[in-house]
Amino acid sequence: MTDSAPKSHVKIIIPLEQDEDGYPPAGAESLWAVQVGEGRFQVQNIPFFAPGIAWGDIISATPEEPGRESVLRYQQIVHRSGHSTLRVFIYDESEVPAVCTLLEQLGCDTERSHLPRLVAIDVPPEVSLEKVRKLLDPGRAQERWDYEEAYLAPGS
């Protein structure tokens, strides 16, 4: 007998360290996840600010307060998914949809932040990171955007 009930999503709070300029713009980021074991959760969205985490990673988390299982605090990575996380900050907001479309045509997933020019990029293991760089590097050289490689899976 299998459990056919859909897994419910939970939010995991990831503490963030802000730099002297106040970036990232919050002291914590919450990520959607589904429980995959006791105290273990699979990340279900692309992090905008949390360092070293990628879509599909298995992380451990504990309740922030005893008896409040609805608020979970990140502990550590348990298992890597093989995905990489990049972030691109596009200077002209009108270019955001076109950049997202090009990345998605390569096989990446994208998520737009509450900051309208910030896009988080999930690079799955089957997508060449080199192809993603070849797409992003010319725009960086032309000063149309900048990007960061927030987490690169080994061998990518």
N, C-alpha and C positions, 0 to 999 in steps of 0.2 A: 504494500500500500504506500503510495507517495502522497506527500502533502502538496496539493494543488493550489492552496491559498497563496495569493500574491504576498510577497515579502513587503512589509511596510518600511518606509524610509524613516530614518532618524537623522538628526542633526548632530554633528560632532564639532565641538568648538576647538579651533586650533589657535593657540596664543601666537601673536606676532610681535616682533621687535621692530619698533619704529626708529628710523634714522633721525639725525638732527634736523632734517627738513620736514619731519612728520610723515614720512612715507614708510610703509603703506598708510593709507588714511584711516586706519582703525587699529585697535590693540588686539583684535582677534578676527578670525574668519570662520564662518561655519560652513561645513561641507555636508552634502547629502550622502548617506551611506545606507547599506542594508546589512543586517546582522547575518554573519555566516558561521558563527560559533560563539562560545561563551566569551564575552568581552572582546570579540573580533568582528570587524565590520569592513565591507568592501566599499571603497569610495565610488560614488556614482555621479560626480560632476568634476569639472576641470577647475583646479584651484586658481584663483586670481592673484593671491598674495602668498599663500602658505608655501614655504620653501621645501624642496625635496620630496614632494608628494605628487603622484600622478593618478589619473583616472584608472580605476580598477585595482589599485593597490589595496592590500589587506592591512588594516591598522588596528591597533588595540586602543580601547577607550574605556573609561570608567565613569560612573555617575559623578557629576560635579559635587553633589551633596547626597549623603545617604538618604535613600527613600525617594529621590528625584531622578528616576531612570530616564526621564524625557530630556534631561540636559546632560550630555556626555562630553567629557574632556579627553582630547587626544593624549595618548601615551607614547606610542612608537609605531614604526613600520614593522609589520610581521612578515609580509611577503610582497615582493615587487611584481607588478603586472606585466612589465616589459614595455609599458607606455612611457613616453616622454612628455614633458610639459614645457611649452614656450608661451611667452606673452609678448604681444605687439601693441605699442602705443602709436596710434595713427594720428598725425598732426591735423589733418583735414578730415573732420567727421564724415563728410560726404563720400570719402573713399572706403569707409568701413565695410559696407555691404559687398563691394567688389572684391576687396581683399579676402573677406570671409568666403565668398564663392570660389575664388581661386584656390584657397587652402582646402576647401571641401572637395573640389575636383581632384586634388592630389590624394584624397582619402583621409584627411584629417577631420576632426570635429572641432567646432569653435563655439565659444560662448561669449556674449557681450556682457561687460560689466555694467554696474550702475554708473560707472564713469564712462560716458558715451564713446570715448575714443580708445578704450582699453579692451583688448580681445585676448581671451585665454585660448590656447591651442593645444589640443590633444593629438599627439603623433603616435598612432598605434604601431606595434612592432613590425607590421608588414609594409609600412610606409618609410621610404628612404629619407632620413634626416637631411641628407645631402640635397635632395630635391626641394625640400622645404627651405633650406638655406638659399638655394639658387633662386627661389621665388622671392624671398625676403631681402636678400643682400642688395639688389639694385635699388629698392625703395629706401633702404638705409643710406646707401651712398648718395642718393638724390635728396636726402633729408626730408623724405615724405613720411617716414616713420622710423622708430627704433624698436628693437626687440631684445628680449633676454631669453636665455636658455635656462629656465628655472629648475628643471630636473631632466637629465639625459640618462635614459636607461643604458646599462652596460651593453656595449656592442652596437649601439645605434649610430 
